[in-house]
Amino acid sequence: MRKQADDMAMTGSFMHLHLGIPSEGLADDLECHHSVLNMDIDITAEQNMVIISIPTVFDKNLAPEGYHVVHAYTAACDSFDDWERFIEKDQKPTYDPNSSASSKYNREAGYQDLKAEKAEVLWRAVECVIPDVRKRAKQKGSVVMIGSPLTHRRYNQRYRGTYGPAPSKGEDVWKLGGATTKIKGLLACGDTTFPGIGLPGVAASGTIAANTLVSVGTQMKLMKELKKEGALQ
């Protein structure tokens, strides 16, 4: 199991742009999800792919009346190399992301400038959807929060701010290990197992592990009971 995990590749990190902006004047049919990238270069090129989510399109209760929430991020295509100079060598994230020690990099010379520079690609991407987003972001009541790979590392306790492990080069997720292991009674789940990284993938791996503990008949019976109670559609 250790070798299997060690043989996996490490994905890149993220830049994040979190916004709370006035929604007045924006189209009623504004879409929630958007992807902005340059199709002329590799999709995995640094800072090439930006994902934008506007969840208040679906649920207006996620923000005060008259506002939209916007989250834009580089899809695991930001390098950690540019940020290493702001932390001590071999320094590990602390268990308290809000402690002074864990946020020390925020006070390092040059950090804020680099963060603003690296966030520019996110602003430009959001402008493809909301052209006057920068103007809206300066209005009273707006919120602007920018996260770097160091922020991602700090709050997610991820080595080098990585999104997580990926299959070895040339392999795909179907080659990832499943819930069973060579040790009797020991099950595995998480982002090193099938179907891989991301919250949906990790949740699915936990479900797969749980489902190995009981028979198919037992699972079907439980699903019928849940459906009867309205917990399943």
C-alpha positions in Angstrom: 0.0 0.0 0.0 2.8 2.4 0.9 4.6 1.7 -2.4 1.3 2.2 -4.3 0.9 5.6 -2.7 4.5 6.6 -3.2 4.3 5.7 -6.9 1.5 8.1 -7.5 2.1 11.6 -9.0 1.4 14.8 -7.2 -0.9 17.3 -8.7 -0.4 21.1 -8.7 -1.8 23.7 -6.4 -4.4 26.5 -6.6 -4.9 30.2 -6.7 -8.3 31.2 -5.3 -10.5 34.3 -5.8 -13.5 34.6 -3.5 -15.9 37.4 -4.1 -19.1 38.8 -2.8 -20.4 41.3 -5.3 -23.6 43.2 -6.0 -25.8 41.3 -8.4 -27.8 44.3 -9.7 -27.8 44.5 -13.4 -26.5 41.0 -14.0 -28.5 38.7 -16.3 -31.3 36.6 -14.6 -30.1 33.6 -16.7 -26.5 33.8 -15.5 -25.0 30.4 -15.5 -23.4 28.9 -12.3 -20.4 27.0 -13.7 -17.8 28.3 -16.2 -14.4 27.1 -17.5 -12.0 29.5 -19.0 -8.9 28.2 -20.8 -6.7 28.6 -23.8 -7.4 25.7 -26.1 -4.2 26.4 -28.1 -2.0 25.1 -25.3 -1.9 22.1 -23.0 -4.9 22.1 -20.6 -2.5 21.3 -17.8 -0.2 24.3 -18.5 0.4 26.5 -15.5 -2.5 28.8 -14.8 -4.2 27.8 -18.0 -7.5 26.5 -16.7 -9.7 28.6 -14.5 -13.0 27.2 -13.0 -15.7 29.7 -11.9 -18.6 28.9 -9.7 -21.5 31.3 -8.8 -23.5 29.2 -6.4 -26.0 32.0 -5.6 -27.4 31.3 -9.1 -29.0 28.2 -7.5 -29.4 29.4 -3.9 -29.8 33.1 -3.2 -29.7 32.4 0.5 -26.0 31.9 0.3 -25.4 35.6 0.2 -27.2 38.8 1.5 -30.0 40.0 -0.7 -28.8 41.7 -3.8 -25.4 39.9 -3.9 -23.7 37.1 -5.7 -21.0 34.8 -4.4 -18.2 34.0 -6.9 -15.4 31.5 -6.5 -12.7 31.3 -9.2 -9.7 29.1 -9.0 -6.9 27.6 -11.1 -7.6 23.9 -11.5 -4.6 22.4 -9.8 -2.4 24.1 -12.3 -0.4 26.5 -10.1 3.2 25.7 -9.1 4.3 25.8 -5.5 7.8 26.6 -6.5 7.3 30.4 -6.5 6.0 30.3 -3.0 8.6 28.3 -1.2 10.7 31.3 -0.4 8.0 32.6 2.0 8.2 29.6 4.4 11.1 28.1 6.3 12.7 25.0 4.8 10.9 21.8 5.8 8.4 23.8 7.8 5.2 21.8 8.2 1.6 23.2 8.4 0.4 23.7 11.9 -2.8 22.0 13.1 -4.3 25.5 13.8 -4.6 27.3 10.5 -5.6 30.5 12.4 -2.5 30.7 14.5 0.1 33.4 14.1 2.7 30.8 13.2 0.7 29.3 10.4 0.0 32.7 8.8 3.6 34.0 9.2 4.1 33.9 5.4 1.4 36.6 5.1 3.8 39.1 6.6 6.8 38.2 4.5 8.1 40.9 2.1 6.9 40.4 -1.5 4.1 37.9 -0.6 1.2 40.2 -1.2 2.7 41.5 -4.4 3.1 38.0 -5.8 -0.4 37.0 -4.7 -1.9 40.0 -6.6 0.2 39.1 -9.6 -0.8 35.5 -9.7 -4.5 36.3 -9.1 -4.6 38.4 -12.2 -5.5 35.4 -14.3 -8.5 34.8 -12.1 -9.8 38.4 -12.5 -9.4 38.2 -16.3 -11.3 34.9 -16.3 -14.2 36.2 -14.3 -14.3 39.2 -16.6 -15.2 36.8 -19.4 -18.5 36.2 -17.4 -19.0 39.5 -15.5 -17.1 42.2 -17.5 -17.4 44.8 -14.8 -16.5 42.5 -11.9 -13.6 44.7 -10.7 -15.8 47.7 -10.4 -18.4 45.7 -8.5 -15.7 44.3 -6.2 -14.9 47.9 -5.2 -18.4 48.8 -4.2 -19.5 49.2 -0.6 -20.5 45.8 0.9 -18.4 43.8 -1.5 -15.9 41.1 -0.3 -12.6 40.2 -2.0 -10.5 37.4 -0.7 -7.5 35.9 -2.5 -5.9 32.6 -1.6 -2.5 31.3 -2.7 -1.0 27.8 -2.8 0.3 28.7 0.7 -3.3 29.4 1.8 -4.4 26.0 0.3 -1.5 24.3 2.1 -2.4 26.0 5.4 -6.1 25.3 5.5 -6.1 21.8 3.8 -2.9 20.5 5.5 -1.7 19.5 2.1 2.0 19.1 1.3 3.1 21.8 -1.1 -0.5 22.9 -1.4 -1.2 20.0 -3.7 -4.8 19.1 -4.8 -3.8 15.5 -4.1 -2.3 12.4 -5.6 -2.9 11.4 -9.2 -2.3 8.0 -11.0 1.3 7.4 -12.2 2.3 8.9 -15.5 0.6 7.0 -18.3 -2.0 5.4 -16.0 -5.6 6.4 -15.3 -8.0 6.2 -12.3 -9.1 2.7 -13.3 -5.7 1.5 -12.2 -6.0 2.9 -8.7 -6.4 0.4 -5.9 -9.8 -0.4 -4.5 -11.2 -0.8 -1.0 -9.7 -4.2 -0.2 -6.1 -4.7 0.8 -3.7 -7.6 1.3 -4.3 -7.3 5.0 -7.4 -9.2 6.1 -10.0 -6.9 7.6 -8.2 -3.7 6.6 -10.1 -1.5 4.1 -8.7 1.5 2.3 -10.4 4.7 1.2 -9.4 8.3 0.4 -7.8 10.0 -2.5 -5.1 7.4 -3.1 -7.8 4.8 -3.9 -10.4 4.6 -6.7 -12.0 6.9 -7.9 -9.3 9.4 -6.8 -9.0 13.0 -5.7 -11.7 15.5 -5.0 -14.5 15.5 -2.5 -16.9 13.4 -4.7 -14.2 10.9 -5.3 -13.2 10.6 -1.7 -16.8 10.3 -0.6 -17.4 7.6 -3.2 -14.3 5.7 -2.0 -15.7 5.6 1.5 -19.0 4.4 0.1 -17.2 1.6 -1.8 -15.4 0.6 1.4 -18.6 0.5 3.4 -20.3 -1.5 0.7 -17.7 -4.3 1.0 -18.8 -4.9 4.5 -22.3 -6.2 3.8 -23.9 -8.3 1.1 -25.7 -6.9 -2.0 -29.0 -8.1 -0.5 -28.4 -6.2 2.7 -27.6 -3.1 0.7 -30.7 -3.4 -1.4 -32.9 -3.8 1.7 -31.4 -0.7 3.3 -31.9 1.3 0.1 -35.5 0.3 0.0 -35.9 1.4 3.6 -34.2 4.7 2.9 -36.4 5.3 -0.2 -39.5 4.6 1.9 -38.4 7.2 4.4 -37.8 9.7 1.6 -34.0 9.8 2.1 -33.5 8.4 -1.5 -35.1 9.6 -4.6 
